[in-house]
């Protein structure tokens, strides 16, 4: 893995957990907002480094990444739409199905898409 991508990943993980944990420490609101902004900027940096990495891949690897994302995106929409429809008729547990808890499933969907795409090109 590219060192800049590794650094962006570490920055993203650390800043995300710092922003997530900050309300527990009862920091002033401006500090919490600054930590959230740092996490968002770190995520942006991570995306930029991911795009750079993908642009440097050969054509087959780019195609695999594209197919993985083509599988991931509809799965994410399906999950969010399903939760939205369910929420109209039942009360979903906020501690388990809020946005903070659902987004890691998107990452799982990406790896499922990646496995499917890689299997197709073997």
CNS distance restraints for C-alpha pairs under 8 A (distance, minus, plus):
assign (resid   1 and name CA) (resid   5 and name CA) 6.97 0.50 0.50
assign (resid   1 and name CA) (resid   6 and name CA) 6.78 0.50 0.50
assign (resid   2 and name CA) (resid   6 and name CA) 6.28 0.50 0.50
assign (resid   2 and name CA) (resid  53 and name CA) 7.55 0.50 0.50
assign (resid   3 and name CA) (resid   7 and name CA) 6.17 0.50 0.50
assign (resid   4 and name CA) (resid   8 and name CA) 6.10 0.50 0.50
assign (resid   4 and name CA) (resid  49 and name CA) 6.91 0.50 0.50
assign (resid   5 and name CA) (resid   9 and name CA) 6.01 0.50 0.50
assign (resid   5 and name CA) (resid  46 and name CA) 6.54 0.50 0.50
assign (resid   5 and name CA) (resid  49 and name CA) 5.39 0.50 0.50
assign (resid   5 and name CA) (resid  50 and name CA) 6.78 0.50 0.50
assign (resid   6 and name CA) (resid  10 and name CA) 6.21 0.50 0.50
assign (resid   7 and name CA) (resid  11 and name CA) 6.05 0.50 0.50
assign (resid   8 and name CA) (resid  12 and name CA) 6.02 0.50 0.50
assign (resid   8 and name CA) (resid  42 and name CA) 6.55 0.50 0.50
assign (resid   8 and name CA) (resid  43 and name CA) 7.80 0.50 0.50
assign (resid   8 and name CA) (resid  45 and name CA) 6.17 0.50 0.50
assign (resid   8 and name CA) (resid  46 and name CA) 4.96 0.50 0.50
assign (resid   8 and name CA) (resid  49 and name CA) 7.35 0.50 0.50
assign (resid   9 and name CA) (resid  13 and name CA) 6.18 0.50 0.50
assign (resid   9 and name CA) (resid  46 and name CA) 6.08 0.50 0.50
assign (resid  10 and name CA) (resid  14 and name CA) 6.04 0.50 0.50
assign (resid  11 and name CA) (resid  15 and name CA) 5.88 0.50 0.50
assign (resid  11 and name CA) (resid  39 and name CA) 8.00 0.50 0.50
assign (resid  11 and name CA) (resid  42 and name CA) 5.96 0.50 0.50
assign (resid  12 and name CA) (resid  16 and name CA) 5.88 0.50 0.50
assign (resid  12 and name CA) (resid  39 and name CA) 6.07 0.50 0.50
assign (resid  12 and name CA) (resid  42 and name CA) 4.87 0.50 0.50
assign (resid  12 and name CA) (resid  43 and name CA) 5.54 0.50 0.50
assign (resid  12 and name CA) (resid  46 and name CA) 7.00 0.50 0.50
assign (resid  13 and name CA) (resid  17 and name CA) 6.23 0.50 0.50
assign (resid  14 and name CA) (resid  18 and name CA) 6.07 0.50 0.50
assign (resid  15 and name CA) (resid  19 and name CA) 6.02 0.50 0.50
assign (resid  15 and name CA) (resid  35 and name CA) 6.86 0.50 0.50
assign (resid  15 and name CA) (resid  36 and name CA) 7.79 0.50 0.50
assign (resid  15 and name CA) (resid  38 and name CA) 6.36 0.50 0.50
assign (resid  15 and name CA) (resid  39 and name CA) 4.75 0.50 0.50
assign (resid  15 and name CA) (resid  42 and name CA) 7.18 0.50 0.50
assign (resid  16 and name CA) (resid  20 and name CA) 6.04 0.50 0.50
assign (resid  16 and name CA) (resid  36 and name CA) 7.50 0.50 0.50
assign (resid  16 and name CA) (resid  39 and name CA) 5.13 0.50 0.50
assign (resid  17 and name CA) (resid  21 and name CA) 5.97 0.50 0.50
assign (resid  18 and name CA) (resid  22 and name CA) 5.88 0.50 0.50
assign (resid  18 and name CA) (resid  35 and name CA) 6.83 0.50 0.50
assign (resid  19 and name CA) (resid  23 and name CA) 7.85 0.50 0.50
assign (resid  19 and name CA) (resid  32 and name CA) 6.52 0.50 0.50
assign (resid  19 and name CA) (resid  35 and name CA) 4.96 0.50 0.50
assign (resid  19 and name CA) (resid  36 and name CA) 5.25 0.50 0.50
assign (resid  19 and name CA) (resid  39 and name CA) 6.80 0.50 0.50
assign (resid  21 and name CA) (resid  25 and name CA) 7.21 0.50 0.50
assign (resid  22 and name CA) (resid  26 and name CA) 6.78 0.50 0.50
assign (resid  22 and name CA) (resid  27 and name CA) 6.44 0.50 0.50
assign (resid  22 and name CA) (resid  32 and name CA) 6.05 0.50 0.50
assign (resid  22 and name CA) (resid  35 and name CA) 7.82 0.50 0.50
assign (resid  23 and name CA) (resid  27 and name CA) 6.40 0.50 0.50
assign (resid  23 and name CA) (resid  32 and name CA) 6.86 0.50 0.50
assign (resid  27 and name CA) (resid  31 and name CA) 6.10 0.50 0.50
assign (resid  27 and name CA) (resid  32 and name CA) 6.44 0.50 0.50
assign (resid  28 and name CA) (resid  32 and name CA) 6.57 0.50 0.50
assign (resid  29 and name CA) (resid  33 and name CA) 6.15 0.50 0.50
assign (resid  30 and name CA) (resid  34 and name CA) 6.07 0.50 0.50
assign (resid  31 and name CA) (resid  35 and name CA) 6.25 0.50 0.50
assign (resid  32 and name CA) (resid  36 and name CA) 6.26 0.50 0.50
assign (resid  33 and name CA) (resid  37 and name CA) 6.13 0.50 0.50
assign (resid  34 and name CA) (resid  38 and name CA) 6.14 0.50 0.50
assign (resid  35 and name CA) (resid  39 and name CA) 6.23 0.50 0.50
assign (resid  36 and name CA) (resid  40 and name CA) 6.21 0.50 0.50
assign (resid  37 and name CA) (resid  41 and name CA) 6.10 0.50 0.50
assign (resid  38 and name CA) (resid  42 and name CA) 6.03 0.50 0.50
assign (resid  39 and name CA) (resid  43 and name CA) 6.13 0.50 0.50
assign (resid  40 and name CA) (resid  44 and name CA) 6.25 0.50 0.50
assign (resid  41 and name CA) (resid  45 and name CA) 6.20 0.50 0.50
assign (resid  42 and name CA) (resid  46 and name CA) 6.13 0.50 0.50
assign (resid  43 and name CA) (resid  47 and name CA) 6.27 0.50 0.50
assign (resid  44 and name CA) (resid  48 and name CA) 6.31 0.50 0.50
assign (resid  45 and name CA) (resid  49 and name CA) 6.25 0.50 0.50
assign (resid  46 and name CA) (resid  50 and name CA) 6.12 0.50 0.50
assign (resid  47 and name CA) (resid  51 and name CA) 6.18 0.50 0.50
assign (resid  48 and name CA) (resid  52 and name CA) 6.28 0.50 0.50
assign (resid  49 and name CA) (resid  53 and name CA) 6.16 0.50 0.50
assign (resid  50 and name CA) (resid  54 and name CA) 6.19 0.50 0.50
assign (resid  51 and name CA) (resid  55 and name CA) 6.09 0.50 0.50
assign (resid  52 and name CA) (resid  56 and name CA) 6.47 0.50 0.50
assign (resid  53 and name CA) (resid  57 and name CA) 6.71 0.50 0.50
assign (resid  54 and name CA) (resid  62 and name CA) 6.35 0.50 0.50
assign (resid  54 and name CA) (resid  65 and name CA) 7.87 0.50 0.50
assign (resid  55 and name CA) (resid  62 and name CA) 7.60 0.50 0.50
assign (resid  57 and name CA) (resid  61 and name CA) 5.89 0.50 0.50
assign (resid  57 and name CA) (resid  62 and name CA) 5.99 0.50 0.50
assign (resid  58 and name CA) (resid  62 and name CA) 6.25 0.50 0.50
assign (resid  59 and name CA) (resid  63 and name CA) 6.15 0.50 0.50
assign (resid  60 and name CA) (resid  64 and name CA) 6.25 0.50 0.50
assign (resid  61 and name CA) (resid  65 and name CA) 6.22 0.50 0.50
assign (resid  62 and name CA) (resid  66 and name CA) 6.13 0.50 0.50
assign (resid  63 and name CA) (resid  67 and name CA) 6.14 0.50 0.50
assign (resid  64 and name CA) (resid  68 and name CA) 6.10 0.50 0.50
assign (resid  64 and name CA) (resid 114 and name CA) 7.02 0.50 0.50
assign (resid  64 and name CA) (resid 117 and name CA) 5.42 0.50 0.50
assign (resid  64 and name CA) (resid 118 and name CA) 6.26 0.50 0.50
assign (resid  64 and name CA) (resid 121 and name CA) 7.71 0.50 0.50
assign (resid  65 and name CA) (resid  69 and name CA) 6.22 0.50 0.50
assign (resid  65 and name CA) (resid 114 and name CA) 6.85 0.50 0.50
assign (resid  65 and name CA) (resid 117 and name CA) 7.70 0.50 0.50
assign (resid  66 and name CA) (resid  70 and name CA) 6.06 0.50 0.50
assign (resid  67 and name CA) (resid  71 and name CA) 6.26 0.50 0.50
assign (resid  67 and name CA) (resid 113 and name CA) 7.25 0.50 0.50
assign (resid  67 and name CA) (resid 114 and name CA) 7.57 0.50 0.50
assign (resid  67 and name CA) (resid 117 and name CA) 5.91 0.50 0.50
assign (resid  68 and name CA) (resid  72 and name CA) 6.09 0.50 0.50
assign (resid  68 and name CA) (resid 110 and name CA) 6.24 0.50 0.50
assign (resid  68 and name CA) (resid 111 and name CA) 7.67 0.50 0.50
assign (resid  68 and name CA) (resid 112 and name CA) 7.75 0.50 0.50
assign (resid  68 and name CA) (resid 113 and name CA) 4.16 0.50 0.50
assign (resid  68 and name CA) (resid 114 and name CA) 4.55 0.50 0.50
assign (resid  68 and name CA) (resid 115 and name CA) 7.80 0.50 0.50
assign (resid  68 and name CA) (resid 116 and name CA) 7.28 0.50 0.50
assign (resid  68 and name CA) (resid 117 and name CA) 5.71 0.50 0.50
assign (resid  69 and name CA) (resid  73 and name CA) 5.91 0.50 0.50
assign (resid  69 and name CA) (resid 110 and name CA) 6.52 0.50 0.50
assign (resid  69 and name CA) (resid 113 and name CA) 6.75 0.50 0.50
assign (resid  69 and name CA) (resid 114 and name CA) 7.84 0.50 0.50
assign (resid  70 and name CA) (resid  74 and name CA) 7.06 0.50 0.50
assign (resid  70 and name CA) (resid 113 and name CA) 7.83 0.50 0.50
assign (resid  71 and name CA) (resid  75 and name CA) 6.55 0.50 0.50
assign (resid  71 and name CA) (resid 109 and name CA) 7.92 0.50 0.50
assign (resid  71 and name CA) (resid 110 and name CA) 7.60 0.50 0.50
assign (resid  71 and name CA) (resid 113 and name CA) 5.26 0.50 0.50
assign (resid  72 and name CA) (resid  76 and name CA) 6.20 0.50 0.50
assign (resid  72 and name CA) (resid 106 and name CA) 7.24 0.50 0.50
assign (resid  72 and name CA) (resid 109 and name CA) 5.29 0.50 0.50
assign (resid  72 and name CA) (resid 110 and name CA) 5.07 0.50 0.50
assign (resid  72 and name CA) (resid 112 and name CA) 7.75 0.50 0.50
assign (resid  72 and name CA) (resid 113 and name CA) 5.72 0.50 0.50
assign (resid  73 and name CA) (resid  77 and name CA) 6.32 0.50 0.50
assign (resid  74 and name CA) (resid  78 and name CA) 5.99 0.50 0.50
assign (resid  75 and name CA) (resid  79 and name CA) 6.19 0.50 0.50
assign (resid  75 and name CA) (resid 109 and name CA) 6.82 0.50 0.50
assign (resid  76 and name CA) (resid  80 and name CA) 6.24 0.50 0.50
assign (resid  76 and name CA) (resid 106 and name CA) 5.94 0.50 0.50
assign (resid  76 and name CA) (resid 109 and name CA) 7.37 0.50 0.50
assign (resid  77 and name CA) (resid  81 and name CA) 5.88 0.50 0.50
assign (resid  78 and name CA) (resid  82 and name CA) 5.92 0.50 0.50
assign (resid  79 and name CA) (resid  83 and name CA) 6.16 0.50 0.50
assign (resid  80 and name CA) (resid  84 and name CA) 6.02 0.50 0.50
assign (resid  81 and name CA) (resid  85 and name CA) 6.12 0.50 0.50
assign (resid  82 and name CA) (resid  86 and name CA) 6.07 0.50 0.50
assign (resid  83 and name CA) (resid  87 and name CA) 5.95 0.50 0.50
assign (resid  84 and name CA) (resid  88 and name CA) 6.59 0.50 0.50
assign (resid  85 and name CA) (resid  89 and name CA) 7.17 0.50 0.50
assign (resid  86 and name CA) (resid  90 and name CA) 5.91 0.50 0.50
assign (resid  86 and name CA) (resid  91 and name CA) 7.92 0.50 0.50
assign (resid  86 and name CA) (resid  92 and name CA) 7.58 0.50 0.50
assign (resid  87 and name CA) (resid  91 and name CA) 5.77 0.50 0.50
assign (resid  87 and name CA) (resid  92 and name CA) 5.99 0.50 0.50
assign (resid  92 and name CA) (resid  97 and name CA) 6.70 0.50 0.50
assign (resid  93 and name CA) (resid  97 and name CA) 5.99 0.50 0.50
assign (resid  93 and name CA) (resid  98 and name CA) 7.75 0.50 0.50
assign (resid  94 and name CA) (resid  98 and name CA) 5.00 0.50 0.50
assign (resid  95 and name CA) (resid 101 and name CA) 7.65 0.50 0.50
assign (resid  96 and name CA) (resid 101 and name CA) 6.02 0.50 0.50
assign (resid  96 and name CA) (resid 102 and name CA) 7.89 0.50 0.50
assign (resid  97 and name CA) (resid 101 and name CA) 5.67 0.50 0.50
assign (resid  97 and name CA) (resid 102 and name CA) 5.86 0.50 0.50
assign (resid  98 and name CA) (resid 102 and name CA) 6.20 0.50 0.50
assign (resid  99 and name CA) (resid 103 and name CA) 6.19 0.50 0.50
assign (resid 102 and name CA) (resid 106 and name CA) 7.32 0.50 0.50
assign (resid 103 and name CA) (resid 107 and name CA) 7.18 0.50 0.50
assign (resid 104 and name CA) (resid 108 and name CA) 6.62 0.50 0.50
assign (resid 105 and name CA) (resid 109 and name CA) 6.21 0.50 0.50
assign (resid 106 and name CA) (resid 110 and name CA) 6.35 0.50 0.50
assign (resid 107 and name CA) (resid 111 and name CA) 6.53 0.50 0.50
assign (resid 108 and name CA) (resid 112 and name CA) 6.29 0.50 0.50
assign (resid 109 and name CA) (resid 113 and name CA) 6.09 0.50 0.50
assign (resid 110 and name CA) (resid 114 and name CA) 6.03 0.50 0.50
assign (resid 111 and name CA) (resid 115 and name CA) 6.12 0.50 0.50
assign (resid 112 and name CA) (resid 116 and name CA) 6.29 0.50 0.50
assign (resid 113 and name CA) (resid 117 and name CA) 6.07 0.50 0.50
assign (resid 114 and name CA) (resid 118 and name CA) 5.97 0.50 0.50
assign (resid 115 and name CA) (resid 119 and name CA) 6.00 0.50 0.50
assign (resid 116 and name CA) (resid 120 and name CA) 6.26 0.50 0.50
assign (resid 117 and name CA) (resid 121 and name CA) 6.57 0.50 0.50
assign (resid 118 and name CA) (resid 122 and name CA) 6.39 0.50 0.50
